[in-house]
Amino acid sequence: MEQAEKNTPQPNGALLSSVQMARFVARGSLRLDAVVPPEMNAEALRVLADGIAPVPYGTPVDQAFAPGSFARRLLELPQVTGALHSLVGPGPTVDHHAVHTREPHEGQAQPLHADAIIDVRPDAFDVQLMYYPQEVTLEMGGTLSVPGSHLRRTNESDTGRYQNLRGQDRLICPAGTVVFLHHGLWHGGRRNDSDIRRYMFKIRFNPQVRQRLLWDTSDLDDPQVRAELDAHFPWYEQATGRLERYNRVLLWRELTGDDTFDIEYWVTRVANRPQEASA
């Protein structure tokens, strides 16, 4: 199998494993608990309350945030650097960023939606970093997401009429947690029923290289990779699950360059057709 290109710059951080990448492809998200140290989390509450200056669309990440700034230091944390490189590669650009707040007892939730799902590229995806500087409790609401929904094409807020789906994930996490989301994952901020203002800092990244074999591929043949890619989520009906597995296989083939990879022949049985004879 083709390995990562030799001239791809390697980050200082820890790259994701193939098992973690397969989990991202299946779930549409990857969660890193408490990777930001307590002193930075305390600083973040002050920084996010003041706001972070906007960045023009398409600014290279190494120019978007000043050296020494909070956002720059967040992205320089080894686990964050390694995960970002594994997902989008070196030198991504910043699409946009935002500080999201939920006021105490606000009384409303954000509708379930996907971000900019008009983007239907079959061979690339943007990644959104979501950082939680506080412990998020059930009472504080957190971010709701629907695992495995990211490859289902929908028009941004078409899912907003759905209130609950079987197997949905309502984030409860320790302070300093970072979550990476595929741009198509259905999600929404839940209402905050606590007495504490809740913060979340989001950055969306656009890849500038082909997203192929950018992670630590030493475990590429681990049987757990296939097991992750074959995951079933409770909101699937039988036919729905087949469709999602089919789309996962296509994405995994693109990410690895292995056009023979399959699960239960879902793609092979469609693609294996005789070619028409040349005229």
C-alpha positions as CSV (number, residue, x, y, z in Angstrom):
1,M,0.0,0.0,0.0
2,E,1.2,3.5,-0.7
3,Q,2.7,5.2,2.3
4,A,2.7,8.9,3.3
5,E,4.7,11.1,0.9
6,K,8.3,11.6,2.1
7,N,8.2,15.3,1.5
8,T,5.2,15.9,3.8
9,P,6.3,18.1,6.7
10,Q,5.9,16.2,10.0
11,P,4.5,18.0,13.1
12,N,6.1,18.2,16.5
13,G,3.0,16.6,18.0
14,A,1.8,13.0,18.3
15,L,0.1,11.8,15.1
16,L,-3.2,9.9,15.3
17,S,-3.1,6.2,14.8
18,S,-5.0,4.4,12.0
19,V,-7.5,3.1,14.6
20,Q,-8.2,6.7,15.6
21,M,-8.5,7.8,12.0
22,A,-10.9,4.9,11.3
23,R,-13.0,6.0,14.3
24,F,-13.1,9.5,12.9
25,V,-14.2,8.3,9.5
26,A,-17.0,6.2,11.1
27,R,-18.2,8.6,13.8
28,G,-17.4,12.0,12.2
29,S,-15.6,13.2,15.3
30,L,-12.6,12.5,17.5
31,R,-12.5,13.6,21.2
32,L,-9.4,14.3,23.2
33,D,-10.2,14.7,26.8
34,A,-8.4,17.2,29.1
35,V,-5.5,17.8,26.7
36,V,-5.3,21.5,27.5
37,P,-3.6,22.2,30.9
38,P,-5.5,23.8,33.8
39,E,-3.6,27.1,33.7
40,M,-4.5,27.6,30.0
41,N,-8.2,26.7,30.7
42,A,-8.2,29.4,33.4
43,E,-6.7,31.9,31.0
44,A,-9.2,30.9,28.3
45,L,-12.1,32.0,30.4
46,R,-10.7,35.5,30.4
47,V,-9.7,35.5,26.7
48,L,-12.9,34.1,25.4
49,A,-15.0,36.5,27.5
50,D,-13.1,39.4,25.8
51,G,-13.4,37.8,22.3
52,I,-10.9,36.8,19.7
53,A,-10.3,39.1,16.7
54,P,-11.7,37.8,13.4
55,V,-9.4,36.2,10.9
56,P,-9.9,36.8,7.1
57,Y,-11.1,33.7,5.3
58,G,-8.3,31.7,3.8
59,T,-5.5,32.9,6.1
60,P,-2.8,30.3,6.6
61,V,-3.0,29.0,10.2
62,D,0.6,30.1,11.0
63,Q,-0.4,33.7,10.1
64,A,-3.9,33.7,11.5
65,F,-3.0,33.9,15.2
66,A,0.0,35.9,16.6
67,P,2.9,34.0,18.2
68,G,2.3,33.8,21.9
69,S,-1.5,34.4,21.6
70,F,-3.9,32.0,23.3
71,A,-5.2,30.6,20.1
72,R,-1.7,30.0,18.7
73,R,-0.6,28.2,21.9
74,L,-3.7,26.1,21.9
75,L,-2.9,24.9,18.4
76,E,0.7,24.3,19.4
77,L,-0.2,21.7,22.1
78,P,1.4,18.4,20.9
79,Q,-1.9,16.4,20.8
80,V,-3.7,19.2,19.1
81,T,-0.9,19.7,16.5
82,G,-0.7,16.0,15.8
83,A,-4.4,15.5,15.4
84,L,-4.8,18.5,13.2
85,H,-1.9,17.4,10.9
86,S,-3.3,13.8,10.7
87,L,-6.7,15.1,9.6
88,V,-6.0,18.0,7.3
89,G,-2.2,17.9,6.8
90,P,0.4,20.7,7.0
91,G,-0.4,24.4,6.4
92,P,-4.2,24.4,6.5
93,T,-6.0,27.7,6.2
94,V,-8.6,29.1,8.6
95,D,-12.1,29.3,7.2
96,H,-13.5,31.1,10.3
97,H,-13.5,30.9,14.1
98,A,-16.0,31.9,16.7
99,V,-16.5,32.0,20.5
100,H,-19.8,30.4,21.3
101,T,-21.5,31.2,24.7
102,R,-24.5,29.8,26.4
103,E,-25.9,32.0,29.2
104,P,-27.1,30.5,32.4
105,H,-30.8,29.4,32.2
106,E,-30.9,30.7,28.7
107,G,-34.0,28.5,28.0
108,Q,-33.2,27.6,24.4
109,A,-31.1,25.3,22.3
110,Q,-29.5,25.5,18.9
111,P,-31.3,23.5,16.2
112,L,-29.6,20.3,15.0
113,H,-27.6,21.3,11.9
114,A,-24.5,20.7,9.8
115,D,-22.1,23.4,9.0
116,A,-21.9,24.5,5.3
117,I,-23.1,21.2,4.0
118,I,-23.3,22.7,0.6
119,D,-19.7,21.4,0.5
120,V,-20.1,17.9,-0.9
121,R,-16.6,17.2,-2.0
122,P,-16.2,13.4,-2.2
123,D,-12.4,13.4,-1.7
124,A,-11.8,16.1,0.9
125,F,-13.3,17.5,4.1
126,D,-12.8,20.4,6.4
127,V,-12.3,19.9,10.1
128,Q,-13.7,21.9,13.0
129,L,-11.9,22.1,16.3
130,M,-14.1,22.7,19.3
131,Y,-12.4,23.5,22.6
132,Y,-14.1,23.5,26.0
133,P,-12.2,25.3,28.7
134,Q,-14.6,24.3,31.5
135,E,-15.9,21.0,32.8
136,V,-19.2,20.5,30.9
137,T,-21.9,18.9,33.0
138,L,-25.2,17.5,31.9
139,E,-26.9,20.5,33.5
140,M,-24.7,22.9,31.4
141,G,-26.0,21.3,28.2
142,G,-22.9,20.8,26.1
143,T,-22.8,20.1,22.4
144,L,-25.2,17.5,21.0
145,S,-24.0,15.5,18.0
146,V,-25.2,12.5,16.0
147,P,-22.4,9.9,15.5
148,G,-22.1,8.7,11.9
149,S,-24.3,11.5,10.4
150,H,-21.5,13.4,8.6
151,L,-21.7,11.5,5.3
152,R,-25.4,11.9,5.0
153,R,-26.0,14.9,2.6
154,T,-28.5,17.4,4.0
155,N,-29.0,21.1,3.6
156,E,-27.5,22.7,6.7
157,S,-30.6,23.1,9.0
158,D,-32.9,20.6,7.4
159,T,-32.4,18.4,10.5
160,G,-33.5,21.2,12.8
161,R,-37.0,19.8,13.2
162,Y,-35.6,16.7,14.9
163,Q,-35.3,17.0,18.6
164,N,-33.8,13.6,19.6
165,L,-32.2,10.8,17.6
166,R,-31.4,7.3,19.0
167,G,-27.7,7.1,20.0
168,Q,-27.1,10.9,19.9
169,D,-24.1,12.1,21.9
170,R,-24.6,14.9,24.4
171,L,-21.2,16.1,25.3
172,I,-20.2,15.8,29.0
173,C,-16.4,16.3,29.4
174,P,-13.6,17.5,31.7
175,A,-12.1,21.0,31.3
176,G,-9.6,21.3,28.5
177,T,-11.3,18.8,26.1
178,V,-10.8,19.3,22.4
179,V,-13.1,17.7,19.8
180,F,-12.4,17.5,16.1
181,L,-15.5,17.3,13.8
182,H,-16.0,16.5,10.2
183,H,-17.7,19.5,8.6
184,G,-20.8,17.5,7.8
185,L,-21.6,16.1,11.3
186,W,-25.1,17.0,12.6
187,H,-24.7,18.9,15.9
188,G,-26.1,21.7,18.0
189,G,-25.5,23.6,21.2
190,R,-27.8,22.4,24.0
191,R,-29.5,24.8,26.4
192,N,-27.7,25.7,29.6
193,D,-29.7,25.0,32.7
194,S,-26.9,25.7,35.1
195,D,-25.9,28.9,36.9
196,I,-22.6,29.1,34.9
197,R,-21.9,30.7,31.5
198,R,-20.7,28.0,29.1
199,Y,-17.9,28.8,26.6
200,M,-16.8,26.9,23.5
201,F,-14.2,28.1,21.0
202,K,-14.4,26.8,17.4
203,I,-12.0,27.0,14.5
204,R,-12.7,25.6,11.0
205,F,-9.7,24.5,9.0
206,N,-9.5,24.1,5.2
207,P,-6.9,21.5,4.0
208,Q,-4.3,22.6,1.5
209,V,-2.9,19.2,0.6
210,R,-4.4,15.9,-0.4
211,Q,-5.7,14.2,2.8
212,R,-3.9,10.9,2.3
213,L,-1.9,8.9,4.8
214,L,-1.1,11.9,6.9
215,W,-1.3,10.0,10.2
216,D,0.8,7.3,11.9
217,T,0.1,4.4,9.5
218,S,2.2,1.8,11.5
219,D,-1.1,0.1,12.6
220,L,-2.8,0.3,9.2
221,D,-3.4,-3.5,9.1
222,D,-4.7,-3.7,12.7
223,P,-8.0,-5.6,12.7
224,Q,-9.5,-2.9,14.9
225,V,-9.3,-0.5,11.9
226,R,-11.9,-2.6,10.1
227,A,-14.0,-3.0,13.2
228,E,-14.1,0.8,13.7
229,L,-15.1,1.4,10.1
230,D,-17.9,-1.2,10.4
231,A,-19.5,0.5,13.4
232,H,-23.3,0.6,13.7
233,F,-25.1,3.5,15.3
234,P,-28.6,3.2,16.8
235,W,-30.3,5.8,14.6
236,Y,-29.6,3.7,11.5
237,E,-32.2,1.6,9.9
238,Q,-30.9,-1.5,8.1
239,A,-30.7,0.1,4.7
240,T,-29.4,3.3,6.2
241,G,-26.5,1.5,7.8
242,R,-25.5,0.0,4.5
243,L,-25.5,3.4,2.9
244,E,-23.3,4.8,5.6
245,R,-20.8,1.9,5.4
246,Y,-20.7,2.4,1.7
247,N,-19.7,6.0,2.0
248,R,-17.2,5.2,4.8
249,V,-15.4,2.8,2.5
250,L,-15.2,5.4,-0.3
251,L,-13.7,7.9,2.2
252,W,-11.3,5.3,3.6
253,R,-10.1,4.4,0.1
254,E,-9.5,8.1,-0.6
255,L,-7.6,8.6,2.7
256,T,-5.4,5.5,2.2
257,G,-5.1,5.3,-1.6
258,D,-6.2,1.6,-1.3
259,D,-8.8,1.1,-4.0
260,T,-9.3,-2.5,-3.0
261,F,-10.4,-1.9,0.6
262,D,-14.0,-2.9,1.3
263,I,-16.4,-4.1,4.0
264,E,-18.8,-6.9,3.1
265,Y,-18.2,-6.0,-0.6
266,W,-20.5,-3.0,-0.3
267,V,-18.5,-1.0,-2.8
268,T,-17.1,-3.9,-4.8
269,R,-20.5,-5.2,-5.8
270,V,-21.4,-1.9,-7.2
271,A,-18.1,-1.1,-8.9
272,N,-17.3,-4.6,-10.2
273,R,-19.0,-4.2,-13.6
274,P,-17.5,-5.2,-17.0
275,Q,-16.3,-2.3,-19.1
276,E,-17.8,-1.7,-22.4
277,A,-15.7,-2.8,-25.4
278,S,-13.9,-0.1,-27.1
279,A,-15.3,0.9,-30.5
